[in-house]
Each structure stands twice: as C-alpha cells, then as structure tokens.
Amino acid sequence: MPAENAPAPAVNPLSSPEPWDLVSEGYDETTREFLAKFSEYGIEKLELRTDDRFIDVACGPGTTSLLAAPLVRSVDALDFSPEMLRIARRNASDAGLTNVTFHEGDGQDLPFSESSFDKGVSMFGVMFFPDRRRGMRELARVIRPGGKVLISSWAPIDMSSAMRTLFGALSAIDPSRKMPERDISSLENPEVFRKELEESGFGSVTVEPVEMSLDFESPEAFWDGMVRGAAPLTLLRKRVGEEEFARQTKIAHEYLRGALRGVNSLASVAYLAFGEKI
Ligand SMILES: C[S@@+](CC[C@H](N)C(=O)[O-])C[C@H]1O[C@@H](n2cnc3c(N)ncnc32)[C@H](O)[C@@H]1O
C-alpha cells in the first residue's frame, strides 16, 4: 500500500489540551478529591522533606501539588491545559500556598535543566502522552541522582468495580460498546511499567496496585459525577449533543438504579510506580 494511503495511526483525543480544558471545572469539583486519595498515599512513600524541590508533571487542577506544597521547599507544576492551570492557580491561592509555580508546557519536553528537582510525580499523566517513554525520560533528566519519583496509571478496567459498572451503563446505552480488553503492551501491565521506568533511568522500581473507594450518594450521582469529571464522557456528551445525551443519561440512570441497589461505594485500582533516579 502506498504510504499516503496507509491508515493514520489512531490518535488518543486525550493527548491534546482541549478536552482537558473542557472538563477542568467538573474535574476539579468531582474527580480531584477522589484522585487526591492516590496522591496522598503516594507522596507519603516519597518521604518528602522540607528542603525538597518538587515537580508535578501533568498537574491538572493541582491535585498533588496542593498536598505536597506544605511539606516541601518549592513545587513546580506543569500542565498543557490552560484551563486546568487557571484552576490550579486559583486552588493554590485559596489554600494560601506561596511556594508553587505553575507552568504551561508539554510533559514530554520539560522547561527545566538537569537535576533541578529532588522528588517528582506524574499522577495519571504520562499515560496520555503520545510518547510516554519520552515523558519518563524527561522526568528522569530533571530529577537529581538519588531523587525519588512516583508515576501512576490505571490498572486494567476489569480490576475496578467502578469502571466495570460504568462500562455496564455505557453498554446499556449502546450494546455494541464493550468493556475494553486488557492491553498488555500498556502501563496496565506492571511488567511493562517497571521496564519502561528502568529504561528511562530509574532504579529500585516497584509497581504497586492501590485500591481506593469511590463514594457517591445515589446511582444517578455516580453517573452525573462521572459525566462532569471524566474527560472521555465530557467528550462523548459534546459529540452526541445535549438532546441525545439526555436520552442516554436516562438509560444510564435506569441501568445504574438496578446495578447499584443499596451500593454507595465502588472500588478503583491504580498502579503506583516508584523509582529512584540512577
Ligand atoms: C487525569 S488528569 C491528572 C491530573 C492530576 N495529576 C491528578 O492526579 O488529578 C491528566 C492531566 O494530564 C494533562 N496532560 C495530558 N497530556 C499532557 C502533556 N503532554 N503535557 C502536559 N500535560 C498533559 C492534562 O491536561 C490533565 O490535566
């Protein structure tokens, strides 16, 4: 097949800033508090010190930065979504934090020199980068030798009751929509996660499954929270339009009322990978 006729490689819509700009307010209101549980667990293991210079790559609304800032000397937080950064700045200012600097940029090309930081994270960030290994290598470059990092990514959907339930609702709307199979070439595979970090310049790598509970007041609130706070559902809503999305929401609510009778909490599992810059 001539090269010009070859199918273009699939592009993840979440690898551009627009969907993150779109979801930013909802994400801050619904998702941040939940994801902060993973950050809280993870940064405890990084053993932050008051003289640490800390970097947060793909910081979103400041989920991890807001937790780390009171514990360290300084935080540099970077994201490519202007709206996420606007909210992150607002959150830092509301919390009275004066040691956080926010930067608009690409996590694959960090605007910092070598060994600028003692500790660093990218929570649920690099998995969206078109070249996540480049993101890992960049993080390795800006961390000093001996410095510690934490990178998180989602475990396979079938390990999380929250995700299984969400896909149940999506399949009720459109039966051709099936739960995605495990992708063993992605960070869903802890062996791949470990190997990619090692090849990026980190040693003593461990990858730990961490389960947190997602709490909600009602089946409808579970769906509505996901729609407000999850970028893929925000994109779906935009694609199908408000009228069609209202119809789909009715189906989802009805499905969830059956599936979640008496249930107000579901589990979500992430892989937290820790490493030390060699
Ligand atoms: C799921 S959110 C995670 C935000 C935050 N770290 C947290 O734990 O809540 C993913 C974030 O990655 C950012 N992002 C995705 N690709 C990026 C890239 N190439 N460079 C910088 N930021 C990126 C998005 O804008 C979004 O804020």
The ligand as a Tripos MOL2 file, in Angstrom:
@<TRIPOS>MOLECULE
LIG
   27    29     1     0     0
SMALL
NO_CHARGES

@<TRIPOS>ATOM
      1 C1         -6.2440   12.7000   34.6050 C.3       1 LIG1
      2 S1         -5.5730   14.3180   34.6850 S.3       1 LIG1
      3 C2         -4.4980   14.1580   36.0980 C.3       1 LIG1
      4 C3         -4.2980   15.4490   36.8150 C.3       1 LIG1
      5 C4         -3.6020   15.3440   38.1730 C.3       1 LIG1
      6 N1         -2.2370   14.8830   38.0470 N.3       1 LIG1
      7 C5         -4.3860   14.4790   39.1170 C.2       1 LIG1
      8 O1         -3.8510   13.4880   39.6370 O.co2     1 LIG1
      9 O2         -5.5810   14.7850   39.3390 O.co2     1 LIG1
     10 C6         -4.4370   14.3280   33.3520 C.3       1 LIG1
     11 C7         -3.7440   15.6680   33.1640 C.3       1 LIG1
     12 O3         -2.6700   15.4810   32.2380 O.3       1 LIG1
     13 C8         -2.5420   16.6440   31.4690 C.3       1 LIG1
     14 N2         -1.7630   16.2750   30.2800 N.ar      1 LIG1
     15 C9         -2.0380   15.3080   29.3770 C.ar      1 LIG1
     16 N3         -1.0710   15.2480   28.4520 N.ar      1 LIG1
     17 C10        -0.1570   16.1980   28.7650 C.ar      1 LIG1
     18 C11         1.0800   16.6140   28.1860 C.ar      1 LIG1
     19 N4          1.5660   16.0540   27.0760 N.pl3     1 LIG1
     20 N5          1.7680   17.5960   28.8060 N.ar      1 LIG1
     21 C12         1.3000   18.1920   29.9220 C.ar      1 LIG1
     22 N6          0.1250   17.8510   30.5000 N.ar      1 LIG1
     23 C13        -0.5790   16.8580   29.9460 C.ar      1 LIG1
     24 C14        -3.9850   17.0570   31.2170 C.3       1 LIG1
     25 O4         -4.1160   18.3930   30.8340 O.3       1 LIG1
     26 C15        -4.6180   16.7650   32.5840 C.3       1 LIG1
     27 O5         -4.5700   17.9060   33.4150 O.3       1 LIG1
@<TRIPOS>BOND
     1     1     2 1
     2     2     3 1
     3     2    10 1
     4     3     4 1
     5     4     5 1
     6     5     6 1
     7     5     7 1
     8     7     8 2
     9     7     9 1
    10    10    11 1
    11    11    12 1
    12    11    26 1
    13    12    13 1
    14    13    14 1
    15    13    24 1
    16    14    15 ar
    17    14    23 ar
    18    15    16 ar
    19    16    17 ar
    20    17    18 ar
    21    17    23 ar
    22    18    19 1
    23    18    20 ar
    24    20    21 ar
    25    21    22 ar
    26    22    23 ar
    27    24    25 1
    28    24    26 1
    29    26    27 1
@<TRIPOS>SUBSTRUCTURE
     1 LIG1         1 GROUP 0 **** ****
